Amino acid sequence: MALSAAATRVLSNGRHIPVVGFGVYELPDSLTTTNLVKSALQAGYRHIDTAADYGNELETGRGIRESGIPREEIFVTTKLNDPDHGYDKTIKAFHDSLGKLGLGYIDLYLVHSPNGGAKLRQESWQAMEKLYHDGLIKSLGVSNYGIHHLRELMTYAQVLPTVNQIELHPWQTQPQIAPYCQRHGIQVEAYSSLARGEKATDPILQTLATKYNRAWFQILIRWSLQHGYIPLTKTATDSRIPLNLEVFNFTIVEEDMKALDDLNEDLHLEWDPTVVA
């Protein structure tokens, strides 16, 4: 069952991205990060998502190496931190991340947010394109970009974004930006895909968990998958890692998908990036 996590979606540049990712945002300490990354890979995950801002690239890289899984089988994402926008700063920040991770290349490098303004966003993207052409980054993408940010990017991008990573769950369905990305060949990655556990007791979610004989978090992961998204899951509990992958042998029927969609309340558990100029 766990090996189904290695199923992939095709990015617009022809590369493949595993359909479920393991995120390391706000894990409690260094040893926990390393051990959880190692456990996730050994359980069947093949997609690890970190960021310079998380402060745990070093530990994430250690977990990858200690897993015993060949590097070429693992899809690794990291991100450009807000203070590092600008051409030269982006080049330096990327190499810092690459060194901490201890990898020869990064599968997906994202602009972590649109903060910094249009000029610096363009400079950062152009630096990322150079790193892409140098073979150090296999795919480029963005995170927390609204439609206007993507339209701006398209005016100068020579290498198109393959991914937009945004907050996405039934209480924040992103009814404008998610379809826009899908129409334009940009894969949608869902962060906070489990709503950070804050909706675990929602009556509709609990009813569906009972109906399908699944845990509430498995219902939310399956919801993302059926919408064509790439959910990023996180847990600090080692025993729950394999349970997050047991989502490939059931289907939520259309009326239940609609019931989940109808939970949307424009809830931002993190922030609303669409307001960034």
C-alpha positions as CSV (number, residue, x, y, z in Angstrom):
1,M,0.0,0.0,0.0
2,A,2.7,2.5,1.0
3,L,4.5,2.1,-2.3
4,S,1.5,3.8,-4.1
5,A,3.0,7.0,-2.7
6,A,5.6,6.7,-5.5
7,A,2.8,7.3,-8.1
8,T,3.6,10.6,-9.9
9,R,2.1,13.5,-11.8
10,V,3.8,14.9,-14.8
11,L,5.1,18.4,-14.6
12,S,4.9,20.8,-17.5
13,N,8.6,20.3,-18.2
14,G,8.1,16.5,-18.5
15,R,9.6,15.6,-15.1
16,H,7.6,13.5,-12.6
17,I,6.6,14.5,-9.1
18,P,5.3,12.0,-6.5
19,V,1.6,12.6,-5.7
20,V,2.0,12.8,-1.9
21,G,4.8,14.8,-0.1
22,F,6.2,14.7,3.4
23,G,6.6,18.2,4.8
24,V,9.0,19.2,7.6
25,Y,7.6,22.6,8.6
26,E,7.8,23.3,12.4
27,L,9.0,19.9,13.4
28,P,10.0,20.1,17.0
29,D,13.8,19.5,17.0
30,S,16.8,18.4,14.9
31,L,16.8,14.7,15.8
32,T,13.1,14.4,15.3
33,T,13.4,15.9,11.8
34,T,16.1,13.5,10.7
35,N,14.3,10.5,12.1
36,L,11.0,11.4,10.7
37,V,12.4,12.0,7.2
38,K,14.2,8.7,7.4
39,S,11.0,7.0,8.6
40,A,8.9,8.6,5.9
41,L,11.2,7.4,3.1
42,Q,11.4,3.9,4.5
43,A,7.6,3.9,4.7
44,G,7.2,4.7,1.0
45,Y,7.3,8.4,0.7
46,R,9.4,9.6,-2.2
47,H,8.8,13.4,-2.0
48,I,10.3,15.5,0.8
49,D,9.4,19.2,1.2
50,T,11.6,21.6,3.2
51,A,12.6,25.3,3.0
52,A,15.4,27.5,4.1
53,D,12.9,29.3,6.3
54,Y,12.2,26.1,8.2
55,G,15.8,26.0,9.5
56,N,16.1,22.2,9.1
57,E,17.6,21.6,5.6
58,L,20.7,20.1,7.3
59,E,18.6,17.6,9.3
60,T,16.4,16.9,6.3
61,G,19.4,16.0,4.2
62,R,20.8,13.8,6.9
63,G,17.5,11.9,7.0
64,I,17.6,11.4,3.3
65,R,21.1,10.0,3.4
66,E,20.3,7.8,6.4
67,S,17.2,6.3,4.8
68,G,19.2,4.1,2.5
69,I,16.9,5.1,-0.4
70,P,18.9,6.0,-3.6
71,R,19.0,9.8,-4.2
72,E,17.6,9.4,-7.7
73,E,14.4,7.9,-6.3
74,I,13.7,10.9,-4.1
75,F,12.1,14.1,-5.1
76,V,13.4,17.0,-2.9
77,T,11.9,20.5,-2.7
78,T,13.3,23.5,-0.9
79,K,12.5,27.2,-1.2
80,L,14.0,30.7,-1.5
81,N,13.5,32.6,1.7
82,D,12.0,36.1,1.6
83,P,15.2,38.0,2.7
84,D,17.1,36.4,-0.1
85,H,15.2,37.8,-3.0
86,G,17.4,39.4,-5.7
87,Y,19.7,37.9,-8.4
88,D,23.0,37.5,-6.5
89,K,21.3,36.8,-3.1
90,T,19.2,34.0,-4.8
91,I,22.3,32.4,-6.2
92,K,24.0,32.4,-2.8
93,A,20.9,31.3,-1.0
94,F,20.4,28.3,-3.3
95,H,24.0,27.1,-2.9
96,D,23.6,27.5,0.9
97,S,20.6,25.3,0.8
98,L,22.2,22.8,-1.5
99,G,25.2,22.5,0.8
100,K,23.0,22.0,3.9
101,L,21.0,19.3,2.2
102,G,24.2,17.7,1.0
103,L,22.7,16.9,-2.4
104,G,24.1,17.4,-5.9
105,Y,20.9,19.0,-7.2
106,I,17.4,20.0,-6.1
107,D,14.4,18.5,-7.8
108,L,12.2,21.5,-7.2
109,Y,13.1,25.0,-6.1
110,L,10.3,27.4,-5.2
111,V,10.1,31.1,-4.5
112,H,8.6,30.8,-1.0
113,S,6.4,33.9,-1.3
114,P,5.8,36.9,-3.4
115,N,7.1,39.2,-0.7
116,G,9.8,41.6,-1.8
117,G,8.1,43.4,-4.7
118,A,8.0,42.9,-8.5
119,K,11.6,43.9,-9.3
120,L,13.2,41.5,-6.8
121,R,10.7,38.7,-7.8
122,Q,12.0,39.0,-11.4
123,E,15.6,39.1,-10.4
124,S,15.1,36.0,-8.3
125,W,13.4,34.1,-11.1
126,Q,16.1,35.0,-13.5
127,A,18.7,33.7,-11.1
128,M,16.7,30.5,-10.7
129,E,16.6,30.1,-14.4
130,K,20.4,30.2,-14.5
131,L,20.6,27.5,-11.9
132,Y,18.1,25.5,-13.9
133,H,20.1,25.8,-17.0
134,D,23.2,24.8,-15.0
135,G,21.5,21.6,-14.1
136,L,21.4,22.3,-10.3
137,I,17.6,22.7,-10.3
138,K,15.5,20.2,-12.2
139,S,12.2,22.2,-12.0
140,L,11.2,25.7,-10.9
141,G,8.1,26.8,-9.1
142,V,6.5,29.2,-6.7
143,S,4.6,29.2,-3.4
144,N,1.9,31.5,-2.2
145,Y,1.5,33.1,-5.6
146,G,-1.9,34.6,-6.5
147,I,-3.2,35.0,-10.0
148,H,-1.7,38.4,-10.4
149,H,1.7,37.2,-9.3
150,L,1.6,34.4,-11.8
151,R,0.5,36.7,-14.6
152,E,3.4,39.0,-13.8
153,L,5.8,36.0,-13.8
154,M,4.6,34.9,-17.2
155,T,5.6,38.2,-18.8
156,Y,9.3,37.5,-18.3
157,A,9.7,33.8,-17.5
158,Q,11.8,31.9,-20.0
159,V,11.4,28.8,-17.8
160,L,7.8,28.4,-16.8
161,P,6.8,27.5,-13.2
162,T,5.8,23.9,-12.9
163,V,4.2,24.2,-9.4
164,N,2.3,26.7,-7.1
165,Q,2.3,25.6,-3.5
166,I,-0.7,27.1,-1.6
167,E,-2.8,26.6,1.5
168,L,-5.5,24.2,0.4
169,H,-8.1,22.1,2.3
170,P,-11.9,21.9,2.4
171,W,-12.1,25.1,4.5
172,Q,-9.8,26.9,2.1
173,T,-10.6,25.6,-1.4
174,Q,-8.9,28.4,-3.3
175,P,-11.7,28.5,-5.9
176,Q,-9.9,31.1,-8.1
177,I,-6.2,30.3,-8.0
178,A,-6.4,26.5,-8.0
179,P,-8.4,26.2,-11.2
180,Y,-6.3,29.0,-12.8
181,C,-3.1,27.0,-12.1
182,Q,-4.6,23.8,-13.5
183,R,-5.8,25.5,-16.6
184,H,-2.3,26.8,-17.2
185,G,-0.5,23.5,-16.6
186,I,0.8,24.4,-13.2
187,Q,0.6,21.6,-10.6
188,V,-1.1,22.6,-7.4
189,E,0.6,21.5,-4.2
190,A,-1.5,21.7,-1.1
191,Y,0.1,22.8,2.1
192,S,-1.7,22.7,5.4
193,S,-3.6,19.9,3.6
194,L,-4.8,18.5,7.0
195,A,-5.9,22.0,8.2
196,R,-3.2,21.6,10.9
197,G,-5.6,19.4,12.7
198,E,-7.9,22.3,13.6
199,K,-10.9,20.7,11.9
200,A,-10.4,17.2,13.0
201,T,-13.7,17.1,14.9
202,D,-15.8,18.8,12.1
203,P,-19.1,16.8,12.0
204,I,-19.1,16.3,8.3
205,L,-15.5,15.2,8.2
206,Q,-16.2,12.8,11.1
207,T,-19.3,11.4,9.4
208,L,-17.3,10.7,6.2
209,A,-14.5,9.1,8.2
210,T,-17.0,6.8,9.7
211,K,-18.7,6.1,6.4
212,Y,-15.4,5.2,4.7
213,N,-13.9,3.5,7.8
214,R,-10.9,5.9,7.6
215,A,-9.2,8.4,9.8
216,W,-10.2,12.0,9.4
217,F,-6.7,12.9,8.0
218,Q,-7.0,10.1,5.4
219,I,-10.2,11.7,4.1
220,L,-8.5,15.0,3.7
221,I,-5.5,13.6,1.9
222,R,-7.9,11.7,-0.4
223,W,-9.9,14.8,-1.1
224,S,-6.7,16.6,-2.3
225,L,-5.7,13.7,-4.5
226,Q,-9.1,13.4,-6.2
227,H,-9.0,17.1,-7.0
228,G,-5.7,16.5,-8.7
229,Y,-3.7,18.3,-6.1
230,I,-0.4,17.2,-4.5
231,P,-1.0,17.1,-0.7
232,L,1.9,17.8,1.6
233,T,1.4,15.9,4.8
234,K,3.2,16.4,8.1
235,T,3.2,14.5,11.3
236,A,5.6,14.5,14.3
237,T,4.3,11.0,15.2
238,D,6.3,8.2,13.7
239,S,3.5,5.7,13.9
240,R,1.2,7.8,11.8
241,I,3.5,8.1,8.8
242,P,2.4,4.9,7.1
243,L,-1.3,5.7,7.8
244,N,-0.9,8.9,5.7
245,L,-0.1,6.7,2.7
246,E,-3.1,4.4,3.1
247,V,-5.2,6.5,0.8
248,F,-5.0,4.8,-2.5
249,N,-7.5,2.0,-2.2
250,F,-10.7,3.9,-1.7
251,T,-12.6,6.7,-3.5
252,I,-14.8,9.4,-2.1
253,V,-18.0,9.5,-4.1
254,E,-19.0,12.7,-5.9
255,E,-21.7,13.8,-3.4
256,D,-19.3,13.4,-0.5
257,M,-16.6,15.4,-2.4
258,K,-19.2,18.2,-2.8
259,A,-20.0,18.0,0.9
260,L,-16.3,18.6,1.6
261,D,-16.1,21.4,-1.0
262,D,-19.0,23.1,0.6
263,L,-17.1,23.5,3.9
264,N,-15.1,26.3,2.3
265,E,-15.1,29.4,4.6
266,D,-12.0,31.1,3.1
267,L,-10.0,30.1,6.2
268,H,-6.4,31.1,6.2
269,L,-4.5,29.2,8.8
270,E,-1.2,30.9,7.8
271,W,-1.7,34.1,5.8
272,D,-3.4,35.5,2.7
273,P,-0.7,36.0,0.1
274,T,-3.1,37.3,-2.5
275,V,-3.0,40.7,-0.8
276,V,0.8,41.1,-1.5
277,A,1.5,43.7,-4.2
